Amino acid sequence: MKKFLVILFSFLFLTNFANSESRFGELTEMRDERMRGKEGQWVRPHPGPFIWNHIEKEKGNFTWDDTDKYVVYAQEHNQTILATIWPHANWEQKSCKRKKARSPFGKRFTKYLSKPCSMDDYKNFLLKLIDRYDGDGNNDMPGLTKPIKHWDIMNEPEFKMFFKGSKEDFVEIFNFSSKIIREKQKDAVIVMAGAAGMFPENKKYWKSVLPKIKDNFDIANIHHISDPEGKCDKEFWVDEFSSLLKSLNINKPIWVTEAMTCGPPVKAYVNAFLNGAELIIDVGVNAPGKKMSKKGRKNLNKFIADYDGFSSLKLISKKEVEFKYEDGSTKTLKFK
């Protein structure tokens, strides 16, 4: 792990965050009552219902029940959805005899994780998906009041468990998807497929891929999951990720869309924000892997309730941060 970068006390980190008032969110799963997200925050359904295989189970036969349930629930609880698009359908990949893959999410996912056989078939699905939730008044979900504007195209493609394809395949799918979405929904916000950390293999992959997709996403995206030994990075990889982006001349906001902690969570969140994160999405109370302690969860929930909605923050001592809000007010936080 890279040593934590010492931040000078006079350093001021300002952010412009216009997409949502909340700086926090959770991975959600509608089948789990404890993982449906909090009122007024971001939610990232994971794997979520925005899976080609679930929506178009047979060519031309579209079923929207599961996706509508997520959207309705989010509307009722003033949540902002970050929707992850999975470009895989069993029937479509069988058409060109793609090899099966081991599903990371069990039977409810898909048996195939390769590039679509027909980009035209995929385009048709994508257009119908965006059309239903873009809020333009044409072909929208009945009762849609809060459109989906934030689209996360794929997930950790450097891992074969989420995508069985080459770098070139990923680049093609990502750029193709982004262009289709932007043509259909002018105010769409495209989020880069989350990088699975900043280990050497991740850096190598993204150093090659990022220059080829940089013009087709709005938000840079990093994940932080503790390694098998339970080790964590002190700032959720945000400093290393920011350095990688700068080395490639990419100037994009940074979101952490999977945050798992293995130490004091408030300290990790503060460090990530100070190093450039604009939004942090927790993996959720029942997500697989190392669990946050009850004390840590309580402290994190209190931190979110007390400090959410800030417009900027600065470090004023080694263990004290000042948060500033749009109305000019400030709050200070002492953290250990």
TORNU-611261 format. One record per residue (C-alpha): residue in three letters; x, y, z. Coordinates in steps of 0.05 Angstrom, whole numbers. Layout:
% TORNU-611261
{res = ALA, c1 = X, c2 = Y, c3 = Z}
...
This chain:
% TORNU-611261
{res = MET, c1 = 0, c2 = 0, c3 = 0}
{res = LYS, c1 = 24, c2 = 69, c3 = -15}
{res = LYS, c1 = 40, c2 = 110, c3 = 46}
{res = PHE, c1 = -12, c2 = 161, c3 = 64}
{res = LEU, c1 = 3, c2 = 229, c3 = 34}
{res = VAL, c1 = 11, c2 = 281, c3 = 88}
{res = ILE, c1 = -34, c2 = 339, c3 = 74}
{res = LEU, c1 = -10, c2 = 408, c3 = 93}
{res = PHE, c1 = -56, c2 = 444, c3 = 141}
{res = SER, c1 = -63, c2 = 503, c3 = 95}
{res = PHE, c1 = -87, c2 = 459, c3 = 38}
{res = LEU, c1 = -158, c2 = 473, c3 = 17}
{res = PHE, c1 = -197, c2 = 422, c3 = -23}
{res = LEU, c1 = -258, c2 = 450, c3 = -58}
{res = THR, c1 = -310, c2 = 410, c3 = -95}
{res = ASN, c1 = -366, c2 = 427, c3 = -143}
{res = PHE, c1 = -420, c2 = 375, c3 = -134}
{res = ALA, c1 = -484, c2 = 393, c3 = -170}
{res = ASN, c1 = -512, c2 = 324, c3 = -185}
{res = SER, c1 = -543, c2 = 311, c3 = -118}
{res = GLU, c1 = -544, c2 = 344, c3 = -49}
{res = SER, c1 = -521, c2 = 280, c3 = -16}
{res = ARG, c1 = -449, c2 = 258, c3 = -15}
{res = PHE, c1 = -465, c2 = 187, c3 = 7}
{res = GLY, c1 = -500, c2 = 125, c3 = -17}
{res = GLU, c1 = -505, c2 = 50, c3 = -10}
{res = LEU, c1 = -504, c2 = -12, c3 = -54}
{res = THR, c1 = -575, c2 = -38, c3 = -51}
{res = GLU, c1 = -613, c2 = -103, c3 = -60}
{res = MET, c1 = -689, c2 = -100, c3 = -59}
{res = ARG, c1 = -695, c2 = -172, c3 = -34}
{res = ASP, c1 = -657, c2 = -152, c3 = 29}
{res = GLU, c1 = -696, c2 = -105, c3 = 75}
{res = ARG, c1 = -631, c2 = -81, c3 = 106}
{res = MET, c1 = -601, c2 = -62, c3 = 39}
{res = ARG, c1 = -653, c2 = -16, c3 = 7}
{res = GLY, c1 = -615, c2 = 48, c3 = 19}
{res = LYS, c1 = -629, c2 = 110, c3 = 61}
{res = GLU, c1 = -677, c2 = 166, c3 = 50}
{res = GLY, c1 = -649, c2 = 223, c3 = 7}
{res = GLN, c1 = -584, c2 = 189, c3 = -12}
{res = TRP, c1 = -554, c2 = 154, c3 = -72}
{res = VAL, c1 = -567, c2 = 81, c3 = -87}
{res = ARG, c1 = -528, c2 = 34, c3 = -132}
{res = PRO, c1 = -568, c2 = -30, c3 = -142}
{res = HIS, c1 = -517, c2 = -86, c3 = -145}
{res = PRO, c1 = -517, c2 = -124, c3 = -189}
{res = GLY, c1 = -585, c2 = -91, c3 = -197}
{res = PRO, c1 = -641, c2 = -102, c3 = -247}
{res = PHE, c1 = -610, c2 = -66, c3 = -306}
{res = ILE, c1 = -585, c2 = -131, c3 = -336}
{res = TRP, c1 = -600, c2 = -144, c3 = -409}
{res = ASN, c1 = -612, c2 = -218, c3 = -393}
{res = HIS, c1 = -667, c2 = -200, c3 = -342}
{res = ILE, c1 = -702, c2 = -147, c3 = -383}
{res = GLU, c1 = -702, c2 = -181, c3 = -451}
{res = LYS, c1 = -704, c2 = -255, c3 = -435}
{res = GLU, c1 = -723, c2 = -271, c3 = -506}
{res = LYS, c1 = -710, c2 = -229, c3 = -567}
{res = GLY, c1 = -762, c2 = -175, c3 = -571}
{res = ASN, c1 = -796, c2 = -195, c3 = -506}
{res = PHE, c1 = -783, c2 = -141, c3 = -454}
{res = THR, c1 = -802, c2 = -147, c3 = -380}
{res = TRP, c1 = -795, c2 = -86, c3 = -335}
{res = ASP, c1 = -824, c2 = -110, c3 = -269}
{res = ASP, c1 = -759, c2 = -113, c3 = -230}
{res = THR, c1 = -730, c2 = -48, c3 = -257}
{res = ASP, c1 = -795, c2 = -12, c3 = -244}
{res = LYS, c1 = -795, c2 = -36, c3 = -171}
{res = TYR, c1 = -727, c2 = -6, c3 = -159}
{res = VAL, c1 = -746, c2 = 60, c3 = -192}
{res = VAL, c1 = -812, c2 = 65, c3 = -154}
{res = TYR, c1 = -779, c2 = 51, c3 = -88}
{res = ALA, c1 = -725, c2 = 103, c3 = -102}
{res = GLN, c1 = -776, c2 = 155, c3 = -120}
{res = GLU, c1 = -816, c2 = 142, c3 = -57}
{res = HIS, c1 = -753, c2 = 150, c3 = -14}
{res = ASN, c1 = -722, c2 = 209, c3 = -52}
{res = GLN, c1 = -662, c2 = 166, c3 = -73}
{res = THR, c1 = -619, c2 = 180, c3 = -133}
{res = ILE, c1 = -603, c2 = 117, c3 = -174}
{res = LEU, c1 = -536, c2 = 101, c3 = -204}
{res = ALA, c1 = -555, c2 = 46, c3 = -252}
{res = THR, c1 = -504, c2 = -7, c3 = -273}
{res = ILE, c1 = -515, c2 = -32, c3 = -344}
{res = TRP, c1 = -495, c2 = -105, c3 = -357}
{res = PRO, c1 = -492, c2 = -118, c3 = -433}
{res = HIS, c1 = -504, c2 = -193, c3 = -431}
{res = ALA, c1 = -563, c2 = -236, c3 = -449}
{res = ASN, c1 = -563, c2 = -313, c3 = -451}
{res = TRP, c1 = -604, c2 = -318, c3 = -515}
{res = GLU, c1 = -561, c2 = -267, c3 = -551}
{res = GLN, c1 = -495, c2 = -298, c3 = -532}
{res = LYS, c1 = -519, c2 = -367, c3 = -550}
{res = SER, c1 = -532, c2 = -342, c3 = -620}
{res = CYS, c1 = -458, c2 = -340, c3 = -636}
{res = LYS, c1 = -439, c2 = -396, c3 = -588}
{res = ARG, c1 = -402, c2 = -355, c3 = -536}
{res = LYS, c1 = -371, c2 = -395, c3 = -479}
{res = LYS, c1 = -406, c2 = -396, c3 = -413}
{res = ALA, c1 = -375, c2 = -361, c3 = -353}
{res = ARG, c1 = -381, c2 = -372, c3 = -279}
{res = SER, c1 = -433, c2 = -323, c3 = -255}
{res = PRO, c1 = -410, c2 = -278, c3 = -197}
{res = PHE, c1 = -482, c2 = -269, c3 = -173}
{res = GLY, c1 = -513, c2 = -338, c3 = -181}
{res = LYS, c1 = -574, c2 = -359, c3 = -220}
{res = ARG, c1 = -606, c2 = -290, c3 = -219}
{res = PHE, c1 = -552, c2 = -262, c3 = -264}
{res = THR, c1 = -529, c2 = -288, c3 = -332}
{res = LYS, c1 = -490, c2 = -349, c3 = -356}
{res = TYR, c1 = -449, c2 = -307, c3 = -405}
{res = LEU, c1 = -403, c2 = -248, c3 = -395}
{res = SER, c1 = -374, c2 = -237, c3 = -465}
{res = LYS, c1 = -381, c2 = -181, c3 = -515}
{res = PRO, c1 = -450, c2 = -182, c3 = -549}
{res = CYS, c1 = -454, c2 = -223, c3 = -613}
{res = SER, c1 = -496, c2 = -168, c3 = -645}
{res = MET, c1 = -483, c2 = -95, c3 = -626}
{res = ASP, c1 = -548, c2 = -79, c3 = -662}
{res = ASP, c1 = -588, c2 = -124, c3 = -615}
{res = TYR, c1 = -552, c2 = -93, c3 = -556}
{res = LYS, c1 = -566, c2 = -23, c3 = -582}
{res = ASN, c1 = -640, c2 = -39, c3 = -587}
{res = PHE, c1 = -641, c2 = -61, c3 = -514}
{res = LEU, c1 = -602, c2 = 0, c3 = -492}
{res = LEU, c1 = -648, c2 = 48, c3 = -528}
{res = LYS, c1 = -709, c2 = 17, c3 = -496}
{res = LEU, c1 = -677, c2 = 19, c3 = -427}
{res = ILE, c1 = -659, c2 = 93, c3 = -431}
{res = ASP, c1 = -725, c2 = 110, c3 = -464}
{res = ARG, c1 = -764, c2 = 81, c3 = -405}
{res = TYR, c1 = -728, c2 = 119, c3 = -351}
{res = ASP, c1 = -703, c2 = 183, c3 = -384}
{res = GLY, c1 = -764, c2 = 224, c3 = -363}
{res = ASP, c1 = -776, c2 = 257, c3 = -431}
{res = GLY, c1 = -850, c2 = 240, c3 = -430}
{res = ASN, c1 = -846, c2 = 191, c3 = -487}
{res = ASN, c1 = -850, c2 = 116, c3 = -471}
{res = ASP, c1 = -832, c2 = 129, c3 = -398}
{res = MET, c1 = -847, c2 = 82, c3 = -341}
{res = PRO, c1 = -918, c2 = 97, c3 = -317}
{res = GLY, c1 = -913, c2 = 144, c3 = -257}
{res = LEU, c1 = -840, c2 = 163, c3 = -269}
{res = THR, c1 = -825, c2 = 226, c3 = -230}
{res = LYS, c1 = -750, c2 = 220, c3 = -219}
{res = PRO, c1 = -713, c2 = 199, c3 = -282}
{res = ILE, c1 = -649, c2 = 159, c3 = -282}
{res = LYS, c1 = -593, c2 = 204, c3 = -307}
{res = HIS, c1 = -532, c2 = 168, c3 = -281}
{res = TRP, c1 = -509, c2 = 106, c3 = -319}
{res = ASP, c1 = -451, c2 = 62, c3 = -296}
{res = ILE, c1 = -430, c2 = 22, c3 = -357}
{res = MET, c1 = -405, c2 = -47, c3 = -334}
{res = ASN, c1 = -366, c2 = -66, c3 = -272}
{res = GLU, c1 = -293, c2 = -80, c3 = -257}
{res = PRO, c1 = -278, c2 = -105, c3 = -328}
{res = GLU, c1 = -206, c2 = -122, c3 = -310}
{res = PHE, c1 = -233, c2 = -182, c3 = -271}
{res = LYS, c1 = -256, c2 = -242, c3 = -312}
{res = MET, c1 = -310, c2 = -255, c3 = -261}
{res = PHE, c1 = -347, c2 = -194, c3 = -286}
{res = PHE, c1 = -327, c2 = -191, c3 = -360}
{res = LYS, c1 = -299, c2 = -245, c3 = -404}
{res = GLY, c1 = -268, c2 = -205, c3 = -459}
{res = SER, c1 = -206, c2 = -167, c3 = -482}
{res = LYS, c1 = -188, c2 = -95, c3 = -467}
{res = GLU, c1 = -208, c2 = -79, c3 = -538}
{res = ASP, c1 = -276, c2 = -112, c3 = -527}
{res = PHE, c1 = -288, c2 = -71, c3 = -465}
{res = VAL, c1 = -268, c2 = -6, c3 = -499}
{res = GLU, c1 = -315, c2 = -21, c3 = -557}
{res = ILE, c1 = -374, c2 = -36, c3 = -512}
{res = PHE, c1 = -362, c2 = 23, c3 = -466}
{res = ASN, c1 = -354, c2 = 75, c3 = -521}
{res = PHE, c1 = -412, c2 = 47, c3 = -561}
{res = SER, c1 = -458, c2 = 48, c3 = -499}
{res = SER, c1 = -438, c2 = 118, c3 = -479}
{res = LYS, c1 = -451, c2 = 147, c3 = -548}
{res = ILE, c1 = -519, c2 = 113, c3 = -553}
{res = ILE, c1 = -540, c2 = 137, c3 = -484}
{res = ARG, c1 = -517, c2 = 209, c3 = -497}
{res = GLU, c1 = -553, c2 = 212, c3 = -564}
{res = LYS, c1 = -617, c2 = 188, c3 = -531}
{res = GLN, c1 = -612, c2 = 226, c3 = -465}
{res = LYS, c1 = -577, c2 = 293, c3 = -471}
{res = ASP, c1 = -571, c2 = 304, c3 = -396}
{res = ALA, c1 = -544, c2 = 234, c3 = -381}
{res = VAL, c1 = -483, c2 = 228, c3 = -336}
{res = ILE, c1 = -437, c2 = 170, c3 = -356}
{res = VAL, c1 = -398, c2 = 137, c3 = -300}
{res = MET, c1 = -335, c2 = 98, c3 = -316}
{res = ALA, c1 = -338, c2 = 23, c3 = -301}
{res = GLY, c1 = -309, c2 = 19, c3 = -231}
{res = ALA, c1 = -235, c2 = 2, c3 = -225}
{res = ALA, c1 = -225, c2 = -55, c3 = -176}
{res = GLY, c1 = -173, c2 = -19, c3 = -134}
{res = MET, c1 = -104, c2 = 6, c3 = -151}
{res = PHE, c1 = -62, c2 = -56, c3 = -145}
{res = PRO, c1 = -8, c2 = -63, c3 = -198}
{res = GLU, c1 = -52, c2 = -105, c3 = -244}
{res = ASN, c1 = -108, c2 = -54, c3 = -239}
{res = LYS, c1 = -62, c2 = 4, c3 = -255}
{res = LYS, c1 = -34, c2 = -33, c3 = -315}
{res = TYR, c1 = -103, c2 = -47, c3 = -343}
{res = TRP, c1 = -131, c2 = 23, c3 = -333}
{res = LYS, c1 = -68, c2 = 58, c3 = -357}
{res = SER, c1 = -80, c2 = 23, c3 = -423}
{res = VAL, c1 = -156, c2 = 31, c3 = -426}
{res = LEU, c1 = -170, c2 = 100, c3 = -397}
{res = PRO, c1 = -140, c2 = 141, c3 = -455}
{res = LYS, c1 = -186, c2 = 102, c3 = -502}
{res = ILE, c1 = -250, c2 = 117, c3 = -464}
{res = LYS, c1 = -235, c2 = 185, c3 = -431}
{res = ASP, c1 = -279, c2 = 225, c3 = -479}
{res = ASN, c1 = -338, c2 = 180, c3 = -465}
{res = PHE, c1 = -348, c2 = 185, c3 = -390}
{res = ASP, c1 = -362, c2 = 242, c3 = -342}
{res = ILE, c1 = -345, c2 = 211, c3 = -275}
{res = ALA, c1 = -282, c2 = 171, c3 = -257}
{res = ASN, c1 = -299, c2 = 111, c3 = -213}
{res = ILE, c1 = -257, c2 = 72, c3 = -163}
{res = HIS, c1 = -276, c2 = 13, c3 = -118}
{res = HIS, c1 = -245, c2 = -4, c3 = -51}
{res = ILE, c1 = -253, c2 = -76, c3 = -26}
{res = SER, c1 = -206, c2 = -102, c3 = 28}
{res = ASP, c1 = -157, c2 = -154, c3 = 4}
{res = PRO, c1 = -160, c2 = -228, c3 = 26}
{res = GLU, c1 = -115, c2 = -211, c3 = 85}
{res = GLY, c1 = -164, c2 = -157, c3 = 107}
{res = LYS, c1 = -118, c2 = -99, c3 = 91}
{res = CYS, c1 = -146, c2 = -31, c3 = 69}
{res = ASP, c1 = -121, c2 = 31, c3 = 36}
{res = LYS, c1 = -127, c2 = 92, c3 = 81}
{res = GLU, c1 = -163, c2 = 135, c3 = 31}
{res = PHE, c1 = -200, c2 = 82, c3 = -11}
{res = TRP, c1 = -147, c2 = 86, c3 = -66}
{res = VAL, c1 = -169, c2 = 156, c3 = -84}
{res = ASP, c1 = -99, c2 = 187, c3 = -81}
{res = GLU, c1 = -69, c2 = 133, c3 = -125}
{res = PHE, c1 = -127, c2 = 136, c3 = -173}
{res = SER, c1 = -123, c2 = 211, c3 = -177}
{res = SER, c1 = -49, c2 = 207, c3 = -193}
{res = LEU, c1 = -63, c2 = 156, c3 = -248}
{res = LEU, c1 = -115, c2 = 202, c3 = -279}
{res = LYS, c1 = -69, c2 = 262, c3 = -276}
{res = SER, c1 = -13, c2 = 222, c3 = -308}
{res = LEU, c1 = -60, c2 = 209, c3 = -367}
{res = ASN, c1 = -84, c2 = 282, c3 = -370}
{res = ILE, c1 = -154, c2 = 262, c3 = -349}
{res = ASN, c1 = -190, c2 = 314, c3 = -307}
{res = LYS, c1 = -255, c2 = 283, c3 = -282}
{res = PRO, c1 = -292, c2 = 282, c3 = -216}
{res = ILE, c1 = -278, c2 = 219, c3 = -175}
{res = TRP, c1 = -331, c2 = 175, c3 = -143}
{res = VAL, c1 = -320, c2 = 115, c3 = -98}
{res = THR, c1 = -379, c2 = 71, c3 = -116}
{res = GLU, c1 = -359, c2 = 11, c3 = -73}
{res = ALA, c1 = -328, c2 = 29, c3 = -5}
{res = MET, c1 = -310, c2 = -26, c3 = 44}
{res = THR, c1 = -273, c2 = -6, c3 = 107}
{res = CYS, c1 = -232, c2 = -47, c3 = 155}
{res = GLY, c1 = -214, c2 = 8, c3 = 204}
{res = PRO, c1 = -250, c2 = 69, c3 = 232}
{res = PRO, c1 = -298, c2 = 86, c3 = 176}
{res = VAL, c1 = -305, c2 = 160, c3 = 189}
{res = LYS, c1 = -230, c2 = 170, c3 = 184}
{res = ALA, c1 = -228, c2 = 132, c3 = 118}
{res = TYR, c1 = -285, c2 = 172, c3 = 89}
{res = VAL, c1 = -253, c2 = 238, c3 = 110}
{res = ASN, c1 = -187, c2 = 217, c3 = 80}
{res = ALA, c1 = -221, c2 = 198, c3 = 15}
{res = PHE, c1 = -258, c2 = 264, c3 = 11}
{res = LEU, c1 = -195, c2 = 304, c3 = 25}
{res = ASN, c1 = -159, c2 = 267, c3 = -30}
{res = GLY, c1 = -211, c2 = 283, c3 = -82}
{res = ALA, c1 = -272, c2 = 238, c3 = -76}
{res = GLU, c1 = -338, c2 = 273, c3 = -88}
{res = LEU, c1 = -385, c2 = 216, c3 = -72}
{res = ILE, c1 = -376, c2 = 152, c3 = -31}
{res = ILE, c1 = -423, c2 = 92, c3 = -36}
{res = ASP, c1 = -418, c2 = 41, c3 = 20}
{res = VAL, c1 = -421, c2 = -33, c3 = 3}
{res = GLY, c1 = -480, c2 = -42, c3 = 51}
{res = VAL, c1 = -492, c2 = -78, c3 = 116}
{res = ASN, c1 = -503, c2 = -147, c3 = 85}
{res = ALA, c1 = -453, c2 = -144, c3 = 28}
{res = PRO, c1 = -405, c2 = -203, c3 = 22}
{res = GLY, c1 = -337, c2 = -196, c3 = 54}
{res = LYS, c1 = -311, c2 = -161, c3 = 117}
{res = LYS, c1 = -367, c2 = -130, c3 = 158}
{res = MET, c1 = -363, c2 = -61, c3 = 190}
{res = SER, c1 = -369, c2 = -65, c3 = 266}
{res = LYS, c1 = -433, c2 = -42, c3 = 299}
{res = LYS, c1 = -396, c2 = 16, c3 = 331}
{res = GLY, c1 = -365, c2 = 35, c3 = 265}
{res = ARG, c1 = -433, c2 = 32, c3 = 230}
{res = LYS, c1 = -464, c2 = 76, c3 = 284}
{res = ASN, c1 = -407, c2 = 127, c3 = 279}
{res = LEU, c1 = -412, c2 = 128, c3 = 203}
{res = ASN, c1 = -487, c2 = 138, c3 = 204}
{res = LYS, c1 = -480, c2 = 195, c3 = 253}
{res = PHE, c1 = -425, c2 = 227, c3 = 210}
{res = ILE, c1 = -469, c2 = 223, c3 = 148}
{res = ALA, c1 = -530, c2 = 251, c3 = 185}
{res = ASP, c1 = -490, c2 = 309, c3 = 214}
{res = TYR, c1 = -445, c2 = 329, c3 = 155}
{res = ASP, c1 = -480, c2 = 309, c3 = 90}
{res = GLY, c1 = -492, c2 = 361, c3 = 37}
{res = PHE, c1 = -427, c2 = 399, c3 = 44}
{res = SER, c1 = -400, c2 = 438, c3 = -15}
{res = SER, c1 = -326, c2 = 438, c3 = 6}
{res = LEU, c1 = -280, c2 = 416, c3 = 62}
{res = LYS, c1 = -211, c2 = 432, c3 = 87}
{res = LEU, c1 = -163, c2 = 402, c3 = 137}
{res = ILE, c1 = -149, c2 = 452, c3 = 193}
{res = SER, c1 = -106, c2 = 407, c3 = 237}
{res = LYS, c1 = -81, c2 = 335, c3 = 237}
{res = LYS, c1 = -147, c2 = 310, c3 = 265}
{res = GLU, c1 = -197, c2 = 365, c3 = 249}
{res = VAL, c1 = -235, c2 = 381, c3 = 186}
{res = GLU, c1 = -280, c2 = 439, c3 = 168}
{res = PHE, c1 = -340, c2 = 428, c3 = 123}
{res = LYS, c1 = -371, c2 = 487, c3 = 86}
{res = TYR, c1 = -442, c2 = 491, c3 = 60}
{res = GLU, c1 = -476, c2 = 529, c3 = 4}
{res = ASP, c1 = -507, c2 = 579, c3 = 53}
{res = GLY, c1 = -438, c2 = 597, c3 = 78}
{res = SER, c1 = -444, c2 = 560, c3 = 144}
{res = THR, c1 = -389, c2 = 514, c3 = 169}
{res = LYS, c1 = -383, c2 = 453, c3 = 214}
{res = THR, c1 = -320, c2 = 423, c3 = 243}
{res = LEU, c1 = -306, c2 = 350, c3 = 256}
{res = LYS, c1 = -252, c2 = 320, c3 = 301}
{res = PHE, c1 = -234, c2 = 250, c3 = 280}
{res = LYS, c1 = -186, c2 = 197, c3 = 306}
